[in-house]
Each structure stands twice: as C-alpha cells, then as structure tokens.
Amino acid sequence: MLVLCVLAENEATRFNEIGRAIPDISPKVLTETLKSLEADGLISRKLYAEIPPKVEYSLTDLGKSLMPLLGNLIEWALDNYNAIAKC
C-alpha cells in the first residue's frame, strides 16, 4: 500500500526514490513488492536504454482506480485509530 501511495504522488518514480520515501523497506522487499504489483497490473515498469540503465515505475489505470479506495481505508484507519489501539 505504501508503494502505491508513493507512486500516486508522482508520474514516474525510480527505485531509489521509492526506497527513500519508505526508509524501513529493504531493497529485496521493495523489489519483490514492485514485481508483485506489476504482475497484478497495478503498476508499470519502463526501462530506458541508457548506461547505466534507468527504470521508472508508475501506476497503471487499474492502479489509479484503486487509489480513492485506499484513501478511504487510510481515512477510516486514522478516524478509528484510538478505538483500534485500545483492543
């Protein structure tokens, strides 16, 4: 969910930029997450033929359609944080 939120804030984002935005994620977990999101059709990966290679990630239309729903979930969690924390 955090990766999707980072990508929603930018048109195209490079791997290291995503890693800086989510400092607690390891490169291995970030790589696996990006591959999974790409396989699910939520993000796209664009490789530029440069030296060194440049790769950018962005939300697909399907991923963009998910963001309002995630926004609602985040809002709900924030609104109910105290009640959840008491459990």
PDB file with one MODEL, atoms N, CA, C and O in Angstrom:
MODEL        1
ATOM      1  N   MET A   1       0.821  -1.180   0.000  1.00  0.00           N
ATOM      2  CA  MET A   1       0.000   0.000   0.000  1.00  0.00           C
ATOM      3  C   MET A   1       0.875   1.257   0.000  1.00  0.00           C
ATOM      4  O   MET A   1       0.555   2.241  -0.668  1.00  0.00           O
ATOM      5  N   LEU A   2       1.976   1.220   0.750  1.00  0.00           N
ATOM      6  CA  LEU A   2       2.855   2.388   0.786  1.00  0.00           C
ATOM      7  C   LEU A   2       3.489   2.662  -0.573  1.00  0.00           C
ATOM      8  O   LEU A   2       3.622   3.816  -0.982  1.00  0.00           O
ATOM      9  N   VAL A   3       3.872   1.617  -1.257  1.00  0.00           N
ATOM     10  CA  VAL A   3       4.474   1.792  -2.590  1.00  0.00           C
ATOM     11  C   VAL A   3       3.466   2.434  -3.529  1.00  0.00           C
ATOM     12  O   VAL A   3       3.817   3.335  -4.289  1.00  0.00           O
ATOM     13  N   LEU A   4       2.232   1.988  -3.487  1.00  0.00           N
ATOM     14  CA  LEU A   4       1.194   2.569  -4.336  1.00  0.00           C
ATOM     15  C   LEU A   4       0.993   4.046  -4.004  1.00  0.00           C
ATOM     16  O   LEU A   4       0.818   4.865  -4.906  1.00  0.00           O
ATOM     17  N   CYS A   5       1.017   4.390  -2.723  1.00  0.00           N
ATOM     18  CA  CYS A   5       0.851   5.789  -2.321  1.00  0.00           C
ATOM     19  C   CYS A   5       2.006   6.650  -2.822  1.00  0.00           C
ATOM     20  O   CYS A   5       1.791   7.778  -3.267  1.00  0.00           O
ATOM     21  N   VAL A   6       3.224   6.127  -2.753  1.00  0.00           N
ATOM     22  CA  VAL A   6       4.386   6.874  -3.264  1.00  0.00           C
ATOM     23  C   VAL A   6       4.246   7.087  -4.761  1.00  0.00           C
ATOM     24  O   VAL A   6       4.487   8.188  -5.255  1.00  0.00           O
ATOM     25  N   LEU A   7       3.860   6.046  -5.487  1.00  0.00           N
ATOM     26  CA  LEU A   7       3.714   6.173  -6.941  1.00  0.00           C
ATOM     27  C   LEU A   7       2.557   7.093  -7.319  1.00  0.00           C
ATOM     28  O   LEU A   7       2.598   7.741  -8.365  1.00  0.00           O
ATOM     29  N   ALA A   8       1.533   7.157  -6.481  1.00  0.00           N
ATOM     30  CA  ALA A   8       0.389   8.037  -6.768  1.00  0.00           C
ATOM     31  C   ALA A   8       0.782   9.505  -6.683  1.00  0.00           C
ATOM     32  O   ALA A   8       0.153  10.356  -7.312  1.00  0.00           O
ATOM     33  N   GLU A   9       1.815   9.803  -5.910  1.00  0.00           N
ATOM     34  CA  GLU A   9       2.249  11.196  -5.751  1.00  0.00           C
ATOM     35  C   GLU A   9       3.082  11.697  -6.922  1.00  0.00           C
ATOM     36  O   GLU A   9       3.283  12.904  -7.063  1.00  0.00           O
ATOM     37  N   ASN A  10       3.570  10.790  -7.764  1.00  0.00           N
ATOM     38  CA  ASN A  10       4.466  11.155  -8.859  1.00  0.00           C
ATOM     39  C   ASN A  10       4.028  10.469 -10.146  1.00  0.00           C
ATOM     40  O   ASN A  10       3.419   9.400 -10.111  1.00  0.00           O
ATOM     41  N   GLU A  11       4.335  11.074 -11.260  1.00  0.00           N
ATOM     42  CA  GLU A  11       4.034  10.445 -12.553  1.00  0.00           C
ATOM     43  C   GLU A  11       4.874   9.193 -12.765  1.00  0.00           C
ATOM     44  O   GLU A  11       4.346   8.137 -13.115  1.00  0.00           O
ATOM     45  N   ALA A  12       6.169   9.311 -12.554  1.00  0.00           N
ATOM     46  CA  ALA A  12       7.093   8.184 -12.721  1.00  0.00           C
ATOM     47  C   ALA A  12       8.144   8.290 -11.631  1.00  0.00           C
ATOM     48  O   ALA A  12       8.652   9.373 -11.343  1.00  0.00           O
ATOM     49  N   THR A  13       8.461   7.159 -11.032  1.00  0.00           N
ATOM     50  CA  THR A  13       9.366   7.167  -9.886  1.00  0.00           C
ATOM     51  C   THR A  13      10.410   6.070 -10.041  1.00  0.00           C
ATOM     52  O   THR A  13      10.094   4.946 -10.430  1.00  0.00           O
ATOM     53  N   ARG A  14      11.639   6.407  -9.736  1.00  0.00           N
ATOM     54  CA  ARG A  14      12.726   5.435  -9.810  1.00  0.00           C
ATOM     55  C   ARG A  14      12.815   4.640  -8.514  1.00  0.00           C
ATOM     56  O   ARG A  14      12.328   5.063  -7.466  1.00  0.00           O
ATOM     57  N   PHE A  15      13.452   3.478  -8.616  1.00  0.00           N
ATOM     58  CA  PHE A  15      13.572   2.541  -7.494  1.00  0.00           C
ATOM     59  C   PHE A  15      14.115   3.221  -6.240  1.00  0.00           C
ATOM     60  O   PHE A  15      13.524   3.097  -5.167  1.00  0.00           O
ATOM     61  N   ASN A  16      15.227   3.935  -6.363  1.00  0.00           N
ATOM     62  CA  ASN A  16      15.850   4.565  -5.195  1.00  0.00           C
ATOM     63  C   ASN A  16      14.966   5.643  -4.582  1.00  0.00           C
ATOM     64  O   ASN A  16      14.993   5.847  -3.369  1.00  0.00           O
ATOM     65  N   GLU A  17      14.189   6.330  -5.402  1.00  0.00           N
ATOM     66  CA  GLU A  17      13.281   7.341  -4.881  1.00  0.00           C
ATOM     67  C   GLU A  17      12.187   6.695  -4.031  1.00  0.00           C
ATOM     68  O   GLU A  17      11.804   7.221  -2.986  1.00  0.00           O
ATOM     69  N   ILE A  18      11.698   5.559  -4.493  1.00  0.00           N
ATOM     70  CA  ILE A  18      10.686   4.829  -3.715  1.00  0.00           C
ATOM     71  C   ILE A  18      11.304   4.374  -2.393  1.00  0.00           C
ATOM     72  O   ILE A  18      10.683   4.498  -1.337  1.00  0.00           O
ATOM     73  N   GLY A  19      12.521   3.853  -2.456  1.00  0.00           N
ATOM     74  CA  GLY A  19      13.215   3.412  -1.248  1.00  0.00           C
ATOM     75  C   GLY A  19      13.444   4.530  -0.252  1.00  0.00           C
ATOM     76  O   GLY A  19      13.334   4.317   0.956  1.00  0.00           O
ATOM     77  N   ARG A  20      13.763   5.733  -0.746  1.00  0.00           N
ATOM     78  CA  ARG A  20      13.947   6.874   0.153  1.00  0.00           C
ATOM     79  C   ARG A  20      12.631   7.310   0.776  1.00  0.00           C
ATOM     80  O   ARG A  20      12.604   7.771   1.917  1.00  0.00           O
ATOM     81  N   ALA A  21      11.545   7.169   0.039  1.00  0.00           N
ATOM     82  CA  ALA A  21      10.233   7.566   0.557  1.00  0.00           C
ATOM     83  C   ALA A  21       9.720   6.585   1.616  1.00  0.00           C
ATOM     84  O   ALA A  21       8.900   6.944   2.461  1.00  0.00           O
ATOM     85  N   ILE A  22      10.215   5.338   1.559  1.00  0.00           N
ATOM     86  CA  ILE A  22       9.819   4.305   2.527  1.00  0.00           C
ATOM     87  C   ILE A  22      11.105   3.782   3.154  1.00  0.00           C
ATOM     88  O   ILE A  22      11.585   2.719   2.762  1.00  0.00           O
ATOM     89  N   PRO A  23      11.675   4.503   4.118  1.00  0.00           N
ATOM     90  CA  PRO A  23      13.006   4.164   4.611  1.00  0.00           C
ATOM     91  C   PRO A  23      13.122   2.802   5.297  1.00  0.00           C
ATOM     92  O   PRO A  23      14.220   2.249   5.363  1.00  0.00           O
ATOM     93  N   ASP A  24      12.040   2.254   5.800  1.00  0.00           N
ATOM     94  CA  ASP A  24      12.125   0.977   6.522  1.00  0.00           C
ATOM     95  C   ASP A  24      12.042  -0.251   5.616  1.00  0.00           C
ATOM     96  O   ASP A  24      12.105  -1.379   6.104  1.00  0.00           O
ATOM     97  N   ILE A  25      11.902  -0.048   4.305  1.00  0.00           N
ATOM     98  CA  ILE A  25      11.778  -1.191   3.400  1.00  0.00           C
ATOM     99  C   ILE A  25      13.162  -1.575   2.872  1.00  0.00           C
ATOM    100  O   ILE A  25      13.950  -0.715   2.477  1.00  0.00           O
ATOM    101  N   SER A  26      13.441  -2.868   2.872  1.00  0.00           N
ATOM    102  CA  SER A  26      14.730  -3.331   2.349  1.00  0.00           C
ATOM    103  C   SER A  26      14.663  -3.380   0.821  1.00  0.00           C
ATOM    104  O   SER A  26      13.576  -3.500   0.255  1.00  0.00           O
ATOM    105  N   PRO A  27      15.802  -3.289   0.157  1.00  0.00           N
ATOM    106  CA  PRO A  27      15.804  -3.382  -1.309  1.00  0.00           C
ATOM    107  C   PRO A  27      15.173  -4.682  -1.813  1.00  0.00           C
ATOM    108  O   PRO A  27      14.485  -4.684  -2.834  1.00  0.00           O
ATOM    109  N   LYS A  28      15.406  -5.783  -1.101  1.00  0.00           N
ATOM    110  CA  LYS A  28      14.840  -7.067  -1.518  1.00  0.00           C
ATOM    111  C   LYS A  28      13.315  -7.043  -1.447  1.00  0.00           C
ATOM    112  O   LYS A  28      12.640  -7.481  -2.379  1.00  0.00           O
ATOM    113  N   VAL A  29      12.782  -6.537  -0.353  1.00  0.00           N
ATOM    114  CA  VAL A  29      11.322  -6.484  -0.192  1.00  0.00           C
ATOM    115  C   VAL A  29      10.722  -5.506  -1.199  1.00  0.00           C
ATOM    116  O   VAL A  29       9.653  -5.766  -1.751  1.00  0.00           O
ATOM    117  N   LEU A  30      11.394  -4.392  -1.443  1.00  0.00           N
ATOM    118  CA  LEU A  30      10.901  -3.431  -2.424  1.00  0.00           C
ATOM    119  C   LEU A  30      10.872  -4.059  -3.813  1.00  0.00           C
ATOM    120  O   LEU A  30       9.899  -3.893  -4.548  1.00  0.00           O
ATOM    121  N   THR A  31      11.923  -4.771  -4.173  1.00  0.00           N
ATOM    122  CA  THR A  31      11.972  -5.443  -5.472  1.00  0.00           C
ATOM    123  C   THR A  31      10.832  -6.442  -5.616  1.00  0.00           C
ATOM    124  O   THR A  31      10.150  -6.472  -6.640  1.00  0.00           O
ATOM    125  N   GLU A  32      10.626  -7.262  -4.583  1.00  0.00           N
ATOM    126  CA  GLU A  32       9.550  -8.258  -4.622  1.00  0.00           C
ATOM    127  C   GLU A  32       8.180  -7.594  -4.712  1.00  0.00           C
ATOM    128  O   GLU A  32       7.301  -8.058  -5.438  1.00  0.00           O
ATOM    129  N   THR A  33       8.007  -6.506  -3.969  1.00  0.00           N
ATOM    130  CA  THR A  33       6.731  -5.786  -3.980  1.00  0.00           C
ATOM    131  C   THR A  33       6.453  -5.201  -5.351  1.00  0.00           C
ATOM    132  O   THR A  33       5.339  -5.311  -5.864  1.00  0.00           O
ATOM    133  N   LEU A  34       7.464  -4.576  -5.949  1.00  0.00           N
ATOM    134  CA  LEU A  34       7.290  -3.992  -7.283  1.00  0.00           C
ATOM    135  C   LEU A  34       6.957  -5.062  -8.318  1.00  0.00           C
ATOM    136  O   LEU A  34       6.095  -4.853  -9.172  1.00  0.00           O
ATOM    137  N   LYS A  35       7.633  -6.204  -8.246  1.00  0.00           N
ATOM    138  CA  LYS A  35       7.343  -7.298  -9.181  1.00  0.00           C
ATOM    139  C   LYS A  35       5.914  -7.796  -9.008  1.00  0.00           C
ATOM    140  O   LYS A  35       5.223  -8.061  -9.991  1.00  0.00           O
ATOM    141  N   SER A  36       5.478  -7.920  -7.778  1.00  0.00           N
ATOM    142  CA  SER A  36       4.127  -8.399  -7.497  1.00  0.00           C
ATOM    143  C   SER A  36       3.072  -7.407  -7.992  1.00  0.00           C
ATOM    144  O   SER A  36       2.076  -7.796  -8.601  1.00  0.00           O
ATOM    145  N   LEU A  37       3.305  -6.128  -7.721  1.00  0.00           N
ATOM    146  CA  LEU A  37       2.352  -5.102  -8.173  1.00  0.00           C
ATOM    147  C   LEU A  37       2.296  -5.023  -9.696  1.00  0.00           C
ATOM    148  O   LEU A  37       1.236  -4.781 -10.273  1.00  0.00           O
ATOM    149  N   GLU A  38       3.440  -5.227 -10.337  1.00  0.00           N
ATOM    150  CA  GLU A  38       3.476  -5.233 -11.802  1.00  0.00           C
ATOM    151  C   GLU A  38       2.722  -6.456 -12.336  1.00  0.00           C
ATOM    152  O   GLU A  38       1.954  -6.343 -13.291  1.00  0.00           O
ATOM    153  N   ALA A  39       2.938  -7.603 -11.730  1.00  0.00           N
ATOM    154  CA  ALA A  39       2.251  -8.831 -12.156  1.00  0.00           C
ATOM    155  C   ALA A  39       0.735  -8.713 -11.977  1.00  0.00           C
ATOM    156  O   ALA A  39      -0.036  -9.291 -12.744  1.00  0.00           O
ATOM    157  N   ASP A  40       0.322  -7.966 -10.964  1.00  0.00           N
ATOM    158  CA  ASP A  40      -1.108  -7.760 -10.713  1.00  0.00           C
ATOM    159  C   ASP A  40      -1.716  -6.677 -11.609  1.00  0.00           C
ATOM    160  O   ASP A  40      -2.930  -6.473 -11.603  1.00  0.00           O
ATOM    161  N   GLY A  41      -0.872  -5.986 -12.379  1.00  0.00           N
ATOM    162  CA  GLY A  41      -1.358  -4.962 -13.295  1.00  0.00           C
ATOM    163  C   GLY A  41      -1.604  -3.611 -12.656  1.00  0.00           C
ATOM    164  O   GLY A  41      -2.249  -2.750 -13.255  1.00  0.00           O
ATOM    165  N   LEU A  42      -1.094  -3.410 -11.433  1.00  0.00           N
ATOM    166  CA  LEU A  42      -1.325  -2.144 -10.736  1.00  0.00           C
ATOM    167  C   LEU A  42      -0.260  -1.095 -11.047  1.00  0.00           C
ATOM    168  O   LEU A  42      -0.517   0.104 -10.937  1.00  0.00           O
ATOM    169  N   ILE A  43       0.929  -1.541 -11.432  1.00  0.00           N
ATOM    170  CA  ILE A  43       1.981  -0.606 -11.799  1.00  0.00           C
ATOM    171  C   ILE A  43       2.624  -1.060 -13.112  1.00  0.00           C
ATOM    172  O   ILE A  43       2.524  -2.220 -13.512  1.00  0.00           O
ATOM    173  N   SER A  44       3.280  -0.112 -13.758  1.00  0.00           N
ATOM    174  CA  SER A  44       4.033  -0.448 -14.962  1.00  0.00           C
ATOM    175  C   SER A  44       5.499  -0.096 -14.730  1.00  0.00           C
ATOM    176  O   SER A  44       5.831   0.778 -13.929  1.00  0.00           O
ATOM    177  N   ARG A  45       6.348  -0.791 -15.442  1.00  0.00           N
ATOM    178  CA  ARG A  45       7.796  -0.622 -15.336  1.00  0.00           C
ATOM    179  C   ARG A  45       8.299  -0.224 -16.716  1.00  0.00           C
ATOM    180  O   ARG A  45       8.051  -0.914 -17.705  1.00  0.00           O
ATOM    181  N   LYS A  46       9.013   0.905 -16.770  1.00  0.00           N
ATOM    182  CA  LYS A  46       9.554   1.365 -18.048  1.00  0.00           C
ATOM    183  C   LYS A  46      11.070   1.397 -17.961  1.00  0.00           C
ATOM    184  O   LYS A  46      11.643   2.069 -17.103  1.00  0.00           O
ATOM    185  N   LEU A  47      11.710   0.663 -18.860  1.00  0.00           N
ATOM    186  CA  LEU A  47      13.165   0.568 -18.913  1.00  0.00           C
ATOM    187  C   LEU A  47      13.670   1.454 -20.050  1.00  0.00           C
ATOM    188  O   LEU A  47      13.227   1.338 -21.192  1.00  0.00           O
ATOM    189  N   TYR A  48      14.603   2.337 -19.713  1.00  0.00           N
ATOM    190  CA  TYR A  48      15.224   3.209 -20.715  1.00  0.00           C
ATOM    191  C   TYR A  48      16.569   2.612 -21.114  1.00  0.00           C
ATOM    192  O   TYR A  48      17.333   2.156 -20.263  1.00  0.00           O
ATOM    193  N   ALA A  49      16.848   2.618 -22.392  1.00  0.00           N
ATOM    194  CA  ALA A  49      18.113   2.074 -22.909  1.00  0.00           C
ATOM    195  C   ALA A  49      19.217   3.104 -22.729  1.00  0.00           C
ATOM    196  O   ALA A  49      19.615   3.779 -23.678  1.00  0.00           O
ATOM    197  N   GLU A  50      19.697   3.212 -21.515  1.00  0.00           N
ATOM    198  CA  GLU A  50      20.764   4.144 -21.182  1.00  0.00           C
ATOM    199  C   GLU A  50      21.840   3.395 -20.412  1.00  0.00           C
ATOM    200  O   GLU A  50      21.634   2.268 -19.962  1.00  0.00           O
ATOM    201  N   ILE A  51      22.975   4.032 -20.272  1.00  0.00           N
ATOM    202  CA  ILE A  51      24.040   3.474 -19.441  1.00  0.00           C
ATOM    203  C   ILE A  51      24.333   4.506 -18.357  1.00  0.00           C
ATOM    204  O   ILE A  51      24.749   5.617 -18.686  1.00  0.00           O
ATOM    205  N   PRO A  52      24.135   4.192 -17.091  1.00  0.00           N
ATOM    206  CA  PRO A  52      23.540   2.951 -16.569  1.00  0.00           C
ATOM    207  C   PRO A  52      22.043   2.899 -16.887  1.00  0.00           C
ATOM    208  O   PRO A  52      21.420   3.932 -17.132  1.00  0.00           O
ATOM    209  N   PRO A  53      21.478   1.708 -16.882  1.00  0.00           N
ATOM    210  CA  PRO A  53      20.051   1.571 -17.194  1.00  0.00           C
ATOM    211  C   PRO A  53      19.179   2.380 -16.237  1.00  0.00           C
ATOM    212  O   PRO A  53      19.462   2.473 -15.043  1.00  0.00           O
ATOM    213  N   LYS A  54      18.136   2.950 -16.776  1.00  0.00           N
ATOM    214  CA  LYS A  54      17.199   3.745 -15.982  1.00  0.00           C
ATOM    215  C   LYS A  54      15.844   3.044 -16.035  1.00  0.00           C
ATOM    216  O   LYS A  54      15.346   2.712 -17.111  1.00  0.00           O
ATOM    217  N   VAL A  55      15.255   2.824 -14.862  1.00  0.00           N
ATOM    218  CA  VAL A  55      13.950   2.173 -14.767  1.00  0.00           C
ATOM    219  C   VAL A  55      13.034   3.071 -13.962  1.00  0.00           C
ATOM    220  O   VAL A  55      13.407   3.561 -12.896  1.00  0.00           O
ATOM    221  N   GLU A  56      11.832   3.286 -14.475  1.00  0.00           N
ATOM    222  CA  GLU A  56      10.832   4.078 -13.766  1.00  0.00           C
ATOM    223  C   GLU A  56       9.565   3.262 -13.587  1.00  0.00           C
ATOM    224  O   GLU A  56       9.199   2.456 -14.442  1.00  0.00           O
ATOM    225  N   TYR A  57       8.909   3.486 -12.468  1.00  0.00           N
ATOM    226  CA  TYR A  57       7.657   2.815 -12.144  1.00  0.00           C
ATOM    227  C   TYR A  57       6.545   3.854 -12.059  1.00  0.00           C
ATOM    228  O   TYR A  57       6.763   4.978 -11.606  1.00  0.00           O
ATOM    229  N   SER A  58       5.362   3.468 -12.497  1.00  0.00           N
ATOM    230  CA  SER A  58       4.208   4.360 -12.396  1.00  0.00           C
ATOM    231  C   SER A  58       2.940   3.522 -12.260  1.00  0.00           C
ATOM    232  O   SER A  58       2.926   2.330 -12.565  1.00  0.00           O
ATOM    233  N   LEU A  59       1.888   4.168 -11.799  1.00  0.00           N
ATOM    234  CA  LEU A  59       0.609   3.486 -11.665  1.00  0.00           C
ATOM    235  C   LEU A  59      -0.021   3.278 -13.032  1.00  0.00           C
ATOM    236  O   LEU A  59       0.068   4.146 -13.900  1.00  0.00           O
ATOM    237  N   THR A  60      -0.649   2.146 -13.221  1.00  0.00           N
ATOM    238  CA  THR A  60      -1.459   1.908 -14.418  1.00  0.00           C
ATOM    239  C   THR A  60      -2.839   2.511 -14.158  1.00  0.00           C
ATOM    240  O   THR A  60      -3.110   3.001 -13.062  1.00  0.00           O
ATOM    241  N   ASP A  61      -3.693   2.476 -15.149  1.00  0.00           N
ATOM    242  CA  ASP A  61      -5.064   2.952 -14.945  1.00  0.00           C
ATOM    243  C   ASP A  61      -5.759   2.141 -13.852  1.00  0.00           C
ATOM    244  O   ASP A  61      -6.529   2.683 -13.060  1.00  0.00           O
ATOM    245  N   LEU A  62      -5.479   0.840 -13.819  1.00  0.00           N
ATOM    246  CA  LEU A  62      -6.054  -0.008 -12.771  1.00  0.00           C
ATOM    247  C   LEU A  62      -5.554   0.431 -11.398  1.00  0.00           C
ATOM    248  O   LEU A  62      -6.336   0.516 -10.450  1.00  0.00           O
ATOM    249  N   GLY A  63      -4.272   0.707 -11.287  1.00  0.00           N
ATOM    250  CA  GLY A  63      -3.707   1.185 -10.026  1.00  0.00           C
ATOM    251  C   GLY A  63      -4.283   2.522  -9.615  1.00  0.00           C
ATOM    252  O   GLY A  63      -4.577   2.742  -8.440  1.00  0.00           O
ATOM    253  N   LYS A  64      -4.446   3.416 -10.579  1.00  0.00           N
ATOM    254  CA  LYS A  64      -5.032   4.731 -10.282  1.00  0.00           C
ATOM    255  C   LYS A  64      -6.465   4.587  -9.789  1.00  0.00           C
ATOM    256  O   LYS A  64      -6.906   5.347  -8.927  1.00  0.00           O
ATOM    257  N   SER A  65      -7.193   3.617 -10.332  1.00  0.00           N
ATOM    258  CA  SER A  65      -8.589   3.428  -9.911  1.00  0.00           C
ATOM    259  C   SER A  65      -8.672   2.894  -8.484  1.00  0.00           C
ATOM    260  O   SER A  65      -9.706   3.042  -7.833  1.00  0.00           O
ATOM    261  N   LEU A  66      -7.608   2.278  -7.993  1.00  0.00           N
ATOM    262  CA  LEU A  66      -7.577   1.752  -6.627  1.00  0.00           C
ATOM    263  C   LEU A  66      -7.307   2.842  -5.592  1.00  0.00           C
ATOM    264  O   LEU A  66      -7.703   2.695  -4.436  1.00  0.00           O
ATOM    265  N   MET A  67      -6.652   3.917  -5.976  1.00  0.00           N
ATOM    266  CA  MET A  67      -6.199   4.922  -5.013  1.00  0.00           C
ATOM    267  C   MET A  67      -7.324   5.588  -4.217  1.00  0.00           C
ATOM    268  O   MET A  67      -7.141   5.792  -3.017  1.00  0.00           O
ATOM    269  N   PRO A  68      -8.462   5.937  -4.794  1.00  0.00           N
ATOM    270  CA  PRO A  68      -9.526   6.514  -3.958  1.00  0.00           C
ATOM    271  C   PRO A  68      -9.998   5.546  -2.871  1.00  0.00           C
ATOM    272  O   PRO A  68     -10.331   5.966  -1.763  1.00  0.00           O
ATOM    273  N   LEU A  69     -10.026   4.267  -3.187  1.00  0.00           N
ATOM    274  CA  LEU A  69     -10.432   3.264  -2.202  1.00  0.00           C
ATOM    275  C   LEU A  69      -9.402   3.156  -1.084  1.00  0.00           C
ATOM    276  O   LEU A  69      -9.768   3.045   0.086  1.00  0.00           O
ATOM    277  N   LEU A  70      -8.123   3.187  -1.431  1.00  0.00           N
ATOM    278  CA  LEU A  70      -7.077   3.166  -0.414  1.00  0.00           C
ATOM    279  C   LEU A  70      -7.136   4.427   0.440  1.00  0.00           C
ATOM    280  O   LEU A  70      -6.905   4.379   1.649  1.00  0.00           O
ATOM    281  N   GLY A  71      -7.443   5.545  -0.192  1.00  0.00           N
ATOM    282  CA  GLY A  71      -7.602   6.800   0.548  1.00  0.00           C
ATOM    283  C   GLY A  71      -8.705   6.690   1.582  1.00  0.00           C
ATOM    284  O   GLY A  71      -8.558   7.164   2.708  1.00  0.00           O
ATOM    285  N   ASN A  72      -9.815   6.061   1.200  1.00  0.00           N
ATOM    286  CA  ASN A  72     -10.915   5.856   2.146  1.00  0.00           C
ATOM    287  C   ASN A  72     -10.491   4.943   3.293  1.00  0.00           C
ATOM    288  O   ASN A  72     -10.844   5.192   4.446  1.00  0.00           O
ATOM    289  N   LEU A  73      -9.745   3.896   2.989  1.00  0.00           N
ATOM    290  CA  LEU A  73      -9.265   2.976   4.019  1.00  0.00           C
ATOM    291  C   LEU A  73      -8.316   3.684   4.985  1.00  0.00           C
ATOM    292  O   LEU A  73      -8.403   3.488   6.197  1.00  0.00           O
ATOM    293  N   ILE A  74      -7.422   4.496   4.458  1.00  0.00           N
ATOM    294  CA  ILE A  74      -6.487   5.250   5.300  1.00  0.00           C
ATOM    295  C   ILE A  74      -7.266   6.217   6.198  1.00  0.00           C
ATOM    296  O   ILE A  74      -6.980   6.330   7.390  1.00  0.00           O
ATOM    297  N   GLU A  75      -8.242   6.908   5.624  1.00  0.00           N
ATOM    298  CA  GLU A  75      -9.059   7.844   6.401  1.00  0.00           C
ATOM    299  C   GLU A  75      -9.798   7.118   7.525  1.00  0.00           C
ATOM    300  O   GLU A  75      -9.858   7.605   8.654  1.00  0.00           O
ATOM    301  N   TRP A  76     -10.360   5.951   7.207  1.00  0.00           N
ATOM    302  CA  TRP A  76     -11.061   5.162   8.217  1.00  0.00           C
ATOM    303  C   TRP A  76     -10.113   4.757   9.339  1.00  0.00           C
ATOM    304  O   TRP A  76     -10.457   4.859  10.517  1.00  0.00           O
ATOM    305  N   ALA A  77      -8.922   4.300   8.973  1.00  0.00           N
ATOM    306  CA  ALA A  77      -7.945   3.869   9.970  1.00  0.00           C
ATOM    307  C   ALA A  77      -7.540   5.022  10.882  1.00  0.00           C
ATOM    308  O   ALA A  77      -7.420   4.846  12.095  1.00  0.00           O
ATOM    309  N   LEU A  78      -7.333   6.186  10.309  1.00  0.00           N
ATOM    310  CA  LEU A  78      -6.980   7.353  11.125  1.00  0.00           C
ATOM    311  C   LEU A  78      -8.129   7.755  12.048  1.00  0.00           C
ATOM    312  O   LEU A  78      -7.909   8.087  13.213  1.00  0.00           O
ATOM    313  N   ASP A  79      -9.344   7.724  11.526  1.00  0.00           N
ATOM    314  CA  ASP A  79     -10.517   8.072  12.330  1.00  0.00           C
ATOM    315  C   ASP A  79     -10.743   7.101  13.479  1.00  0.00           C
ATOM    316  O   ASP A  79     -11.267   7.495  14.521  1.00  0.00           O
ATOM    317  N   ASN A  80     -10.361   5.850  13.311  1.00  0.00           N
ATOM    318  CA  ASN A  80     -10.634   4.810  14.299  1.00  0.00           C
ATOM    319  C   ASN A  80      -9.395   4.326  15.019  1.00  0.00           C
ATOM    320  O   ASN A  80      -9.435   3.299  15.696  1.00  0.00           O
ATOM    321  N   TYR A  81      -8.301   5.045  14.887  1.00  0.00           N
ATOM    322  CA  TYR A  81      -7.036   4.619  15.464  1.00  0.00           C
ATOM    323  C   TYR A  81      -7.130   4.376  16.971  1.00  0.00           C
ATOM    324  O   TYR A  81      -6.663   3.350  17.466  1.00  0.00           O
ATOM    325  N   ASN A  82      -7.731   5.313  17.696  1.00  0.00           N
ATOM    326  CA  ASN A  82      -7.813   5.178  19.153  1.00  0.00           C
ATOM    327  C   ASN A  82      -8.622   3.949  19.568  1.00  0.00           C
ATOM    328  O   ASN A  82      -8.223   3.222  20.477  1.00  0.00           O
ATOM    329  N   ALA A  83      -9.741   3.720  18.914  1.00  0.00           N
ATOM    330  CA  ALA A  83     -10.563   2.557  19.236  1.00  0.00           C
ATOM    331  C   ALA A  83      -9.826   1.256  18.927  1.00  0.00           C
ATOM    332  O   ALA A  83      -9.931   0.287  19.678  1.00  0.00           O
ATOM    333  N   ILE A  84      -9.084   1.233  17.827  1.00  0.00           N
ATOM    334  CA  ILE A  84      -8.327   0.038  17.454  1.00  0.00           C
ATOM    335  C   ILE A  84      -7.185  -0.191  18.435  1.00  0.00           C
ATOM    336  O   ILE A  84      -6.925  -1.330  18.824  1.00  0.00           O
ATOM    337  N   ALA A  85      -6.501   0.874  18.839  1.00  0.00           N
ATOM    338  CA  ALA A  85      -5.362   0.766  19.737  1.00  0.00           C
ATOM    339  C   ALA A  85      -5.758   0.242  21.113  1.00  0.00           C
ATOM    340  O   ALA A  85      -4.944  -0.379  21.796  1.00  0.00           O
ATOM    341  N   LYS A  86      -6.996   0.486  21.522  1.00  0.00           N
ATOM    342  CA  LYS A  86      -7.479   0.024  22.835  1.00  0.00           C
ATOM    343  C   LYS A  86      -7.669  -1.487  22.873  1.00  0.00           C
ATOM    344  O   LYS A  86      -7.641  -2.080  23.952  1.00  0.00           O
ATOM    345  N   CYS A  87      -7.858  -2.112  21.737  1.00  0.00           N
ATOM    346  CA  CYS A  87      -8.137  -3.561  21.708  1.00  0.00           C
ATOM    347  C   CYS A  87      -6.931  -4.395  22.050  1.00  0.00           C
ATOM    348  O   CYS A  87      -7.014  -5.623  22.066  1.00  0.00           O
TER     349      CYS A  87
ENDMDL
END
